[in-house]
């Protein structure tokens, strides 16, 4: 069923959009994840059902994941992997390197692997929290069963 939406401009109502539930509610063949939060809805289409909790956890934990990746990628002293530099210290080091040359560089950044490891670990923790709820775990197990049955059906 099509519905036309109007807005008032001056004294007249002007059509601005059309909603068709047949189009909006249709999905392509495959397994999909939809996560609805208070401020937004996120969708991923044609995913591997075995990764559904990881994908859902990643979508839900995006902000936490970003913070962890940011924290994991901070500049640090090369001989002290646990101490991050403040912005003032980083600026001072940059000034020192400009003054003394590249051989004075004694700072390091984490590898891409270390950064991605922090992100994956954050998603794993989020998935563990979600699946510790018996209702979520049962729904996930049903989801996997139905997805595998649907996959074999084609």
N, C-alpha and C positions, 0 to 999 in steps of 0.2 A: 504494500500500500504506500503510495506516495503522499507526502505531506509538504506543503509549501509554507515556508516561514517568511513573514513580512516584518519590516520596520517602518515606523512612521517618519516620513521626511516632509516637514511642513504640514500640509493638511492631507497629504496622500500617504497611502500605504504602498510600499515598494517591495516586491519579492526579492529576497536576498539568498535563499538557499532552498534546496529540495532534499527531503529525507526519504530514502527508500529502504525499508527494513529488509527487503530481499537482498539488497546489495550490502548493506551495513552488517548484517548478521551472517553472511556467507563466509566460509573459510576455505582456503585451498586444501587439497588432500594432504594429510600428514598429521604430525603431532605439534601442538602449539602450546605456548605458555602465556597466560595473561596474569599480570600482577596489578592489583588495584590498591593504591595507597590513598591517603586523605587528599593529597594534592595532585595526583596524576595517575594515569594508567599506562602500563608498559606492556607491549606485546612482542613476542618472538615467534616466528612462523617456521614450520618445517624443521624442527629440532630433533635430535636423537633422544628418545624418551629416557634412555639411561642417564642423560645429563640434565633432565628436568629439574631435580632439586638444586643442582649446582647453578643452573641458569637462573632459577627463581631466587636463589640465595644471592647471586650476584646482582640481580636487579634490585632486590630489596636492600642489599647492603652497599649499594653504590656509593653513598656518602661516606660510610665507614671505610669502605675499600679505598676511596680516594684519599682519605686522611692517612690510612696506613701506608699507601704507596708514597704519598708526600713525605711522611716521616721517614720511611725507609730510604728515600732518595736524597736526604739532606747531605750537604757537604760535611766532611768530618776530617779530623786529624788522622794521618795515615797510621800512626803508631797507637792510636786509641780509638778503636772501632765503636765504642759506646758513647763518645763525647761528640755532640754536634756543635757547630759554630753558630753564634748569634749573627744576625745580619751585620752588626758593627764589626765583629771579628772577621767575617768573610770579606767585608770591604777593606779592612786593614791588610788581610792576606793578599788580596788583589793588588793593592797599592805596593806591598812589599815585592811582589813578583814583577810588577811594572818597573820598579826601581832597581832591583837586583838581577832581573832576568829570569828566564824559565828554569834555570838550574836551582832556583830557590823554592820551586814548587814542592811543597811537602804535604799537600792535601790530596785527598782522593774522594771519588764519588763511588757509590756502590755500582756493581755491574747490573746490567739489564736483568740477568738471571736473579740476582738478589731482590731486585725491585718486584719482578713478577712473582717470585716466591712469596713475598709479603702479601701481595694481592690474592694469590691462590689460597694461602693460609687463612686470610680473612674470609674468603668465600666458604672454605671448608668449615670454619667455626660457625658461620651463619647457617649453613645447611645442617650442621649437627644440632644447633639450637632449635631449628624448625622441626627436624625429624625426631627430637626428643619428646614432642607432644604426641601422645598415642593416637589421637584423631588424625593429625597430619600424616603420621607414619602409615596408618591404615589407608588413608586416601591415596597416598603415594603408591603403596603396594597395589591397590586396586587400579590406579592409573597405569602402572607398569604392565599389569596383567591385561587390561583392555588394549593397551597400545600394542602389545605383542600379538594378541589375538587379531587385532585389526591389520597389523602388518602381514600376518600369515594369510589373512582373508583375501587379499588382492591377488 
